[in-house]
């Protein structure tokens, strides 16, 4: 019995999801803020969202994938992750 071998190369390609609007929304002190998260996944995977390090005035609604609230002070905030 003679055994033979073969080499296979398997490539799995997964494109990273992205937001359909690349603009960073600005919140204005004293005005209602509302930002819906709209992601695109070219591989048709289901996207789920979360938000961390939001400011105290902002909340994330997981059922509508929306960040909303009314800022009360003028400030610049970093390290908000979506």
N, C-alpha and C positions, 0 to 999 in steps of 0.2 A: 504494500500500500504506500503510495507516494502522497505526501502532504504538500500542499502549495499554500502560499501566503499572498495576501493582497493588502495594499495600503489604501486607506480611505482618509479623506480629509472632509470633516463635517464642519460647516460654518453656520453659526447661529447669529443672525443679525437682528438686533433690537435697537430701533431708533429711539432715542430719549424723547419723552413727551415735552411739549413746549406750550407756552401760552400763545393764544392767537393774537393778542395785542401786547407788543413789547414795551409799550409806554408805561412808565411808573406813574400811577395816579397820585395826585396831590390832594391832601385834605386841607381845608381852610378853616381856621379857628372860628367857631361860632356857626358854621354851616354844616348841615347834614352831609355825611360822607357815605357813599355806597359803592362798593366795588365787587362785581360778580367775577368769579374765577372761571375762565373759559379755556380749558386745555385741549390740545390736539395730540392724539397719539396715532402716528402713521401705521402702527402695527395693530390698530383696533383693539387695544387692551382697554379695559375699564379703568378709568382714573378715579382716584379718591383724593380728597384734599384735607389738609389740616393747616393750622396757622399757629405759630409760636412767637413769643415775645411781642405780642400786640400791646399797644398802649392801653392804659386803664379805661379810656373812653371808647375803645373799639371792641367789638365782639365778632365772633365768627359763627355763622349759622350753617351747620353741616348739612341741613336739609336743602338749602338753596345755594350752597357754596358761595356765600356772600360775606364780605367784611363790611361792617357798617358801624356808625356811631357819629357823635358830634364832638370834635375836639374843642377843648375849652381854653387852651393856651397855644402860643406860637412856639414851636420847637422843631428841631430836626431829630429824627429817630433812626437808628441803625439796628442791624441784627434782627430785623423782622423776617421770619422765614415762612414761606408758603409752600 
